[in-house]
Amino acid sequence: MTQRKIVSAIGMVTVCAIGLATAGLIIFAANGSSVKHQVRQLLVARECRGCNLYEANLSAVFMEEVNLENANLKDANLWSANLVNANLKQANLAGVYLISSNLAGANLEGSNLENAFLEDAYLGESNLKYANLTGAFMKGIFMVNADLEGANLEGANLWMANLEGANLQGANLRNALLLDTNLAGANLKGAVMPDGTRQE
């Protein structure tokens, strides 16, 4: 009897495990389907406010002037994407790949770009006021005349970045790498520099 109970218990555990795994696969498939649906919506309507585009592949996609305010693009692939004049206000772009992307004139106010990859991206005259760029990799980024007032760039890599004429008033650059960075004509009033000192 004891052996039968053990075998029965093992069978029940196996069935439960299979059931949970199946449910997990269904949920995963549903989430993937939802992301694909919202990507289609974005490409057709040019607007997807608050959309969940987590890990979406939008590499080299033309998205000029799209509205993605409050959207979740965490860990998405936007390599070489065209986001000129796009609205990404308060969007979650943590860990996103924006390498060589064009975001000229884009609105990224209050967006989360923590640990984002922005190497060689173009953000001339973009709005990044109060954006979170903590730990972002921004080597060779073009940010001429960009507005970074109050932005958090702590630990960001700005090697060879072009920030000429940028507004960095009140920005946090603590522990940021500013090797060969162009800050000519930039407004650094009240900014916290890499060594922790504050500009007057």
BAVEX-384031 format. One record per residue (C-alpha): x, y, z; residue in one letter. Coordinates in steps of 0.02 Angstrom, whole numbers, plus 50000, padded with zeros to 5 digits. Layout:
! BAVEX-384031
X/Y/Z/A
...
***
This chain:
! BAVEX-384031
50000/50000/50000/M
50140/50118/50046/T
50224/50093/49877/Q
50060/50126/49788/R
50036/50289/49887/K
50213/50344/49843/I
50187/50303/49658/V
50019/50393/49662/S
50097/50546/49746/A
50239/50549/49618/I
50110/50539/49479/G
50012/50685/49551/M
50170/50790/49569/V
50219/50750/49389/T
50047/50799/49325/V
50053/50961/49425/C
50227/51001/49359/A
50173/50970/49180/I
50018/51076/49209/G
50119/51221/49277/L
50245/51210/49135/A
50106/51210/49007/T
50023/51359/49090/A
50191/51449/49089/G
50213/51416/48903/L
50037/51478/48868/I
50068/51638/48966/I
50236/51663/48878/F
50155/51637/48708/A
50014/51756/48753/A
50138/51890/48807/N
50239/51867/48647/G
50080/51877/48543/S
50029/52036/48636/S
50198/52119/48599/V
50185/52074/48414/K
50008/52145/48408/H
50065/52308/48486/Q
50214/52319/48367/V
50092/52304/48222/R
49983/52439/48301/Q
50133/52553/48318/L
50189/52530/48138/L
50014/52559/48068/V
49944/52695/48182/A
50114/52776/48223/R
50054/52784/48403/E
50060/52662/48547/C
50055/52759/48710/R
50085/52650/48863/G
50116/52497/48755/C
50213/52347/48818/N
50354/52321/48693/L
50470/52229/48812/Y
50614/52148/48714/E
50532/52196/48548/A
50643/52190/48394/N
50627/52357/48305/L
50801/52362/48230/S
50819/52481/48082/A
50631/52518/48085/V
50567/52688/48023/F
50473/52767/48170/M
50490/52952/48138/E
50369/53056/48244/E
50290/52904/48327/V
50206/52925/48496/N
50273/52803/48626/L
50241/52905/48781/E
50246/52798/48940/N
50283/52642/48835/A
50383/52496/48904/N
50531/52463/48789/L
50643/52381/48917/K
50782/52278/48835/D
50709/52313/48662/A
50819/52310/48506/N
50812/52480/48420/L
50981/52468/48335/W
50992/52594/48190/S
50808/52640/48211/A
50741/52807/48147/N
50656/52895/48292/L
50673/53075/48232/V
50553/53189/48328/N
50478/53036/48416/A
50385/53058/48581/N
50464/52944/48711/L
50418/53049/48861/K
50428/52947/49023/Q
50456/52787/48924/A
50547/52640/49003/N
50703/52615/48896/L
50810/52527/49025/A
50940/52415/48943/G
50877/52461/48769/V
50991/52448/48616/Y
50992/52616/48527/L
51162/52597/48446/I
51180/52707/48291/S
50997/52759/48304/S
50934/52930/48251/N
50836/53021/48387/L
50860/53199/48327/A
50733/53312/48409/G
50656/53168/48506/A
50564/53199/48670/N
50639/53087/48805/L
50592/53196/48953/E
50584/53094/49113/G
50623/52932/49022/S
50718/52788/49100/N
50876/52745/49001/L
50969/52657/49140/E
51108/52546/49071/N
51050/52584/48893/A
51168/52561/48745/F
51179/52724/48648/L
51346/52708/48561/E
51358/52822/48408/D
51175/52871/48424/A
51118/53041/48359/Y
51020/53145/48485/L
51052/53321/48423/G
50928/53447/48497/E
50836/53308/48589/S
50744/53334/48754/N
50815/53229/48896/L
50764/53337/49042/K
50763/53237/49204/Y
50799/53076/49109/A
50884/52932/49200/N
51044/52885/49106/L
51130/52798/49251/T
51264/52680/49187/G
51218/52712/49005/A
51349/52670/48872/F
51358/52829/48766/M
51525/52817/48678/K
51532/52932/48526/G
51353/52993/48550/I
51304/53156/48463/F
51206/53270/48581/M
51241/53444/48515/V
51117/53569/48588/N
51025/53430/48681/A
50930/53476/48840/D
50991/53370/48986/L
50934/53483/49127/E
50923/53384/49288/G
50967/53221/49200/A
51052/53082/49299/N
51210/53026/49208/L
51295/52945/49356/E
51421/52815/49299/G
51379/52846/49115/A
51513/52816/48983/N
51529/52975/48879/L
51695/52934/48797/W
51713/53040/48638/M
51535/53105/48658/A
51490/53271/48578/N
51392/53379/48700/L
51433/53547/48623/E
51307/53679/48674/G
51207/53553/48777/A
51109/53607/48929/N
51174/53508/49079/L
51110/53626/49212/Q
51086/53530/49375/G
51135/53365/49293/A
51221/53227/49391/N
51385/53172/49310/L
51458/53088/49464/R
51579/52948/49414/N
51539/52976/49230/A
51679/52947/49103/L
51714/53110/49011/L
51868/53054/48914/L
51888/53158/48754/D
51711/53224/48780/T
51666/53387/48692/N
51581/53505/48816/L
51618/53667/48723/A
51484/53796/48760/G
51386/53674/48870/A
51287/53744/49017/N
51354/53656/49173/L
51279/53772/49303/K
51241/53673/49461/G
51298/53510/49381/A
51384/53378/49488/V
51548/53333/49403/M
51630/53159/49398/P
51735/53198/49552/D
51581/53248/49652/G
51610/53436/49646/T
51466/53549/49597/R
51485/53684/49465/Q
51436/53861/49515/E
***
